[in-house]
Amino acid sequence: MSVRWQQVDSVADVEAPLGDLPDPEKPGWVRRWLWAPALAASVAVYVTQRLVENPSGELEMWLMLALLALLMVTAVAALVRYRDDQHVARETRDVEALRRDARATTGSVTVSERPVGDGVMLRGLLTYPCEDDTAEDTWSLLVADGDAPGPRPGDPAAVWWAPGSDTVVARYHRGWADELRRRA
């Protein structure tokens, strides 16, 4: 499961309807299409290898090494494209499931902090009721200096989940968490 964190600006925004989630971002042009020029270069080296009559041993070795290197780049780039396509398809299915049948609940978080460059990396576990069970998902959130503070250990978070989805949306605001604790 993956957790999409939304640090909202006000207490009222935490429990506001989920609204429209953005479609997943597609990877850049190079990640998607690097395999094509690498394959074309592999074919060109192979054709060159076959057309050269009586090549020297050194030329034959360099053409074979170039062909192997280009085939390796082609294979890795094709695998990256395949994995990216799987990732985008899975995220698209999850977004559609959340748009169609999002269910709201309140969960709680565990938090560990690690300082990074100009902020803090928060990691932890999001626990929330889901159908007849309790779900636990790991999460991470980068809170830059000057951003709204992230969750504290044991803080509540508003959680939206959908049956059949591997993605949940968690909204958090420290004022909302304090208010919810006072009411409890």
Secondary structure, 3 states (H helix, E strand, C coil): CEEEEEECCCHHHHCCCCCCCCCCCCCCHHHHHCHHHHHHHHHHHHHHHHHCCCCCHHHHHHHHHHHHHHHHHHHHHHHHHHHHHHHHHHHHHHHHHHHHHCEEEEEEEEEEEEEECCEEEEEEEEEEEECCEEEEEEEEEEEECCCCCCCCCCCEEEEEECCCCCEEEEEECHHHHHHHHHHC
